[in-house]
């Protein structure tokens, strides 16, 4: 049959083409309903950027996403650096995503019960502590998997807390 392996460059091109085509199809199927609904807010309002609650929310979001990306993309390389196999390193990323899949609904439920800002602050703090208390001193596969699950469960806080207040007008957005 021949070699079915493709280079990383071609894999990224294919993903880009597929994503572009799907976004183009979705964009052409969207309908503008603003004239029917008459929403009270505009899609982009520069006056919001001058408000302290919005500046604080955006600062937290930037910092959280920066930390999220560091963990997401560094964990497999870290796993290899402590002597784990490629398969174990890949598993750490898989467990991180599993933790995220389980953690997002839990974060959403906790946010509904205790408040979005409170849960976001506590979750971000716990994730920061877990980096220093679990990830950095980790030297084994089990501890790394534990960190993957814990931090994965917490990393969903951004999507459950940041986006809804801005779209629903809650807490100063």
C-alpha positions in Angstrom: 0.0 0.0 0.0 2.8 2.4 0.6 3.8 4.8 3.3 0.9 6.6 4.9 2.9 8.9 7.0 2.8 12.6 6.3 4.9 15.4 7.6 3.9 17.7 10.5 3.7 20.6 8.0 1.2 18.7 5.9 -0.8 17.6 8.9 -1.1 21.2 10.1 -2.1 22.3 6.5 -4.8 19.7 6.4 -6.2 20.7 9.8 -6.1 24.3 8.7 -8.0 23.6 5.4 -10.6 21.4 7.2 -11.1 24.1 9.9 -11.3 26.9 7.3 -13.8 25.0 5.2 -16.0 24.2 8.2 -15.8 27.8 9.4 -16.7 29.1 6.0 -19.7 26.8 5.8 -20.9 27.8 9.3 -20.4 31.5 8.5 -22.5 31.2 5.4 -25.3 29.5 7.3 -25.5 32.2 10.0 -28.4 34.6 10.0 -28.3 38.1 11.5 -31.3 38.3 13.9 -30.3 41.6 15.6 -33.1 43.6 13.8 -35.7 41.1 15.1 -34.3 40.7 18.6 -33.0 44.2 19.1 -30.3 43.4 21.6 -29.6 46.0 24.3 -25.8 45.6 23.9 -23.5 46.0 20.9 -21.1 43.3 19.8 -18.1 45.5 20.4 -18.1 48.5 22.6 -14.9 50.4 23.3 -16.5 52.1 26.4 -16.4 48.7 28.1 -12.6 48.6 27.9 -12.4 51.7 30.2 -14.3 50.0 33.0 -12.3 48.5 35.9 -14.3 45.3 36.2 -13.7 44.6 32.5 -10.0 45.3 32.8 -9.7 43.0 35.8 -11.7 40.3 34.0 -9.5 40.5 30.9 -6.3 40.5 33.0 -7.4 37.4 34.8 -8.4 35.8 31.5 -5.1 36.5 29.9 -3.2 35.2 32.9 -5.3 32.1 33.1 -5.1 31.3 29.5 -1.3 31.8 29.5 -1.0 29.3 32.4 -3.4 26.9 30.6 -1.3 26.9 27.5 1.9 26.4 29.4 0.5 23.3 31.2 -1.2 22.0 28.1 1.8 22.1 25.9 4.6 21.6 28.4 3.3 18.6 30.4 4.3 15.9 27.8 7.8 17.4 27.4 8.2 17.7 31.2 7.1 14.0 31.5 9.9 13.0 29.0 12.4 15.2 30.9 11.8 13.2 34.1 12.4 9.9 32.3 9.0 8.8 31.3 8.5 7.1 28.0 6.8 8.8 25.0 3.7 6.7 25.6 3.5 7.8 29.2 4.1 11.4 28.2 1.3 11.2 25.8 -0.9 9.7 28.5 -0.3 12.7 30.7 -1.8 14.9 28.1 -4.7 12.6 27.6 -5.4 12.6 31.4 -5.2 16.4 31.4 -7.9 16.5 28.8 -9.9 13.9 30.7 -9.7 16.1 33.8 -10.8 19.0 31.7 -13.8 17.1 30.4 -14.9 16.1 33.9 -13.9 19.4 35.5 -15.8 21.8 33.3 -19.3 20.7 34.2 -18.3 20.5 37.9 -16.8 24.0 37.8 -20.1 25.2 36.1 -22.2 23.6 38.9 -20.0 25.1 41.6 -20.1 28.5 39.9 -23.9 28.4 39.9 -24.0 27.5 43.6 -21.2 29.7 45.0 -20.7 32.4 42.4 -18.6 32.6 39.3 -16.0 35.1 40.5 -15.5 33.2 43.8 -15.1 29.8 42.1 -12.8 31.4 39.5 -10.6 32.9 42.1 -10.4 29.8 44.2 -9.8 27.5 41.2 -7.1 29.7 39.8 -5.4 29.8 43.2 -5.6 26.0 43.6 -4.2 25.5 40.1 -1.3 27.8 40.9 -0.5 26.1 44.1 -0.7 22.6 42.5 1.9 23.7 39.9 4.4 24.4 42.7 3.3 21.7 45.1 2.7 18.8 42.7 4.1 19.4 39.2 7.5 20.9 39.8 8.6 18.3 42.4 7.0 15.4 40.4 9.5 12.7 39.5 7.2 9.7 38.8 4.4 8.7 36.4 1.8 8.5 39.1 2.3 11.9 40.5 2.4 13.4 37.0 -0.9 11.7 36.2 -2.4 13.0 39.5 -1.3 16.5 38.5 -2.8 16.0 35.1 -6.2 15.1 36.5 -6.2 17.8 39.2 -5.1 20.6 36.9 -7.2 19.4 34.0 -10.2 19.6 36.3 -9.4 23.1 37.2 -8.4 24.4 33.8 -12.0 24.4 32.6 -12.7 27.4 34.9 -11.9 29.8 32.1 -14.7 28.6 29.8 -17.2 28.2 32.7 -16.5 31.6 34.4 -15.1 34.1 31.9 -17.4 33.8 28.9 -20.9 33.7 30.6 -20.6 37.0 32.5 -19.7 38.9 29.4 -22.5 37.4 27.3 -25.2 37.7 30.0 -24.3 41.1 31.4 -23.4 39.7 34.9 -21.0 41.2 37.4 -20.2 44.4 35.6 -19.6 43.3 32.0 
